[in-house]
Amino acid sequence: MSNRFASKVVVITGAGSGLGRATALELAKEGAKLSLIDLNEASLVETQNQIKAVAPNAELLLLTADVSNEEAVKQYVEDSVKKFGRIDGFYNNAGIEGKQAPTAEYDSNVFDKVIDINLKGVFYGMKYVLPVMKEQQSGAIVNVASVGGIRAVHNQAAYVASKHAVAGMTKNAAIEYGQYNLSINAIAPGAIMTDMVVGSLKQIGGEDGWEEAGKAFVSVNPKKRFGKPEEVGRLVAFLLSGESEFINGVVIPIDGGQSNQY
Ligand SMILES: NC(=O)c1ccc[n+]([C@@H]2O[C@H](COP(=O)([O-])OP(=O)(O)OC[C@H]3O[C@@H](n4cnc5c(N)ncnc54)[C@H](O)[C@@H]3O)[C@@H](O)[C@H]2O)c1
């Protein structure tokens, strides 16, 4: 086991589930000190329990916050710096899918909510973490886009808009802050089996048909399967580790190759 995060502090949003939790586990195993942010306190405690099982000495800070609330974001960044003194890595991951519907039928309130969390939440996160990293003259950020940030997805106007915007905003921050020795990238996961994807499949196939809907979904994936959260965790670990400093301003698909095919 390598120890790339032995002296590093990483802030993770959406750390109570799915990709956030899996990444927290990967980083903790490699010695990271972690500030874990989520709306849902109980889910953060569960993440903590899972981390303690694999990395008993991990230093953790659990913070309940809504990433769509700018004051709450300012606070979680301040609290993280107060506890650990610095921020080396930021996994700007919290997000929601929204309710699926064709564009003309898309509920405007749901649209606003998806934009508030997926886009503004990521913006606020960068807005308050970037000055900390600029001052340090080091740091890496991974924003979470999606294949929906580089391709269209039926019935997901708000999600696709928010994730395309995250991809664009990532490139912007990367060209602005590269000169301060920061690396800012986005990842574009395909379907990775998490609670969010189960929810999405239930919207497509219903309570009884979601597993069938899942099989149909992956039948057109070159790898014929869903991705695993820990596979995303390992990519994020590489991007935050310092081993990839010259990678800056890119959106990296992790989707079994699915987004390449016509
Ligand atoms: N799972 C996939 O296949 C997939 C694919 C592409 C992109 N993504 C993106 O990855 C990220 C994580 O998704 P996941 O699959 O792990 O989902 P998930 O639902 O399992 O986890 C998301 C976590 O974010 C938290 N969260 C939601 N809204 C929040 C808010 N306003 N403030 C703070 N925390 C909040 C939730 O409580 C939850 O713990 C999202 O941005 C999602 O869009 C996921």
The ligand as an SDF file (V2000), in Angstrom:
LIG
                    3D

 44 48  0  0  0  0  0  0  0  0999 V2000
  -22.8910    7.4410   -9.6500 N   0  0  0  0  0  0  0  0  0  0  0  0
  -22.7360    7.7840  -10.9050 C   0  0  0  0  0  0  0  0  0  0  0  0
  -22.9080    6.9750  -11.8120 O   0  0  0  0  0  0  0  0  0  0  0  0
  -22.3410    9.1720  -11.2690 C   0  0  0  0  0  0  0  0  0  0  0  0
  -22.0690    9.4250  -12.6110 C   0  0  0  0  0  0  0  0  0  0  0  0
  -21.6790   10.6950  -12.9800 C   0  0  0  0  0  0  0  0  0  0  0  0
  -21.5530   11.6780  -12.0290 C   0  0  0  0  0  0  0  0  0  0  0  0
  -21.8390   11.4100  -10.7340 N   0  0  0  0  0  0  0  0  0  0  0  0
  -21.7050   12.5030   -9.7890 C   0  0  0  0  0  0  0  0  0  0  0  0
  -20.9540   12.0730   -8.6780 O   0  0  0  0  0  0  0  0  0  0  0  0
  -21.3380   12.8250   -7.5270 C   0  0  0  0  0  0  0  0  0  0  0  0
  -21.6560   11.8500   -6.3920 C   0  0  0  0  0  0  0  0  0  0  0  0
  -22.7210   11.0150   -6.8080 O   0  0  0  0  0  0  0  0  0  0  0  0
  -23.0360    9.6110   -6.1220 P   0  0  0  0  0  0  0  0  0  0  0  0
  -23.3860    8.6850   -7.2110 O   0  0  0  0  0  0  0  0  0  0  0  0
  -21.9850    9.2700   -5.1580 O   0  0  0  0  0  0  0  0  0  0  0  0
  -24.4060   10.0020   -5.3930 O   0  0  0  0  0  0  0  0  0  0  0  0
  -24.9670    9.6560   -3.9380 P   0  0  0  0  0  0  0  0  0  0  0  0
  -26.3750   10.0920   -3.9850 O   0  0  0  0  0  0  0  0  0  0  0  0
  -24.6340    8.2410   -3.5780 O   0  0  0  0  0  0  0  0  0  0  0  0
  -24.1160   10.6180   -2.9810 O   0  0  0  0  0  0  0  0  0  0  0  0
  -24.2470   12.0010   -3.0210 C   0  0  0  0  0  0  0  0  0  0  0  0
  -24.0090   12.5640   -1.6340 C   0  0  0  0  0  0  0  0  0  0  0  0
  -24.0960   14.0040   -1.7180 O   0  0  0  0  0  0  0  0  0  0  0  0
  -24.8600   14.4710   -0.6230 C   0  0  0  0  0  0  0  0  0  0  0  0
  -25.5150   15.7310   -0.9820 N   0  0  0  0  0  0  0  0  0  0  0  0
  -26.5580   15.9000   -1.8220 C   0  0  0  0  0  0  0  0  0  0  0  0
  -26.9060   17.1950   -1.8480 N   0  0  0  0  0  0  0  0  0  0  0  0
  -26.0760   17.8560   -1.0100 C   0  0  0  0  0  0  0  0  0  0  0  0
  -25.9460   19.2130   -0.6050 C   0  0  0  0  0  0  0  0  0  0  0  0
  -26.7780   20.1550   -1.0660 N   0  0  0  0  0  0  0  0  0  0  0  0
  -24.9660   19.5360    0.2600 N   0  0  0  0  0  0  0  0  0  0  0  0
  -24.1360   18.5850    0.7570 C   0  0  0  0  0  0  0  0  0  0  0  0
  -24.2180   17.2810    0.4150 N   0  0  0  0  0  0  0  0  0  0  0  0
  -25.1820   16.9260   -0.4510 C   0  0  0  0  0  0  0  0  0  0  0  0
  -25.8650   13.3730   -0.3420 C   0  0  0  0  0  0  0  0  0  0  0  0
  -26.3650   13.4580    0.9940 O   0  0  0  0  0  0  0  0  0  0  0  0
  -25.0480   12.1280   -0.6000 C   0  0  0  0  0  0  0  0  0  0  0  0
  -24.3990   11.6710    0.5740 O   0  0  0  0  0  0  0  0  0  0  0  0
  -22.5270   13.7010   -7.9630 C   0  0  0  0  0  0  0  0  0  0  0  0
  -22.0570   14.9910   -8.2880 O   0  0  0  0  0  0  0  0  0  0  0  0
  -23.0080   12.9830   -9.2140 C   0  0  0  0  0  0  0  0  0  0  0  0
  -23.6810   13.8490  -10.0850 O   0  0  0  0  0  0  0  0  0  0  0  0
  -22.2380   10.1700  -10.3300 C   0  0  0  0  0  0  0  0  0  0  0  0
  1  2  1  0
  2  3  2  0
  2  4  1  0
  4  5  1  0
  4 44  2  0
  5  6  2  0
  6  7  1  0
  7  8  2  0
  8  9  1  0
  8 44  1  0
  9 10  1  0
  9 42  1  0
 10 11  1  0
 11 12  1  0
 11 40  1  0
 12 13  1  0
 13 14  1  0
 14 15  2  0
 14 16  1  0
 14 17  1  0
 17 18  1  0
 18 19  2  0
 18 20  1  0
 18 21  1  0
 21 22  1  0
 22 23  1  0
 23 24  1  0
 23 38  1  0
 24 25  1  0
 25 26  1  0
 25 36  1  0
 26 27  1  0
 26 35  1  0
 27 28  2  0
 28 29  1  0
 29 30  1  0
 29 35  2  0
 30 31  1  0
 30 32  2  0
 32 33  1  0
 33 34  2  0
 34 35  1  0
 36 37  1  0
 36 38  1  0
 38 39  1  0
 40 41  1  0
 40 42  1  0
 42 43  1  0
M  CHG  2   8   1  16  -1
M  END
$$$$
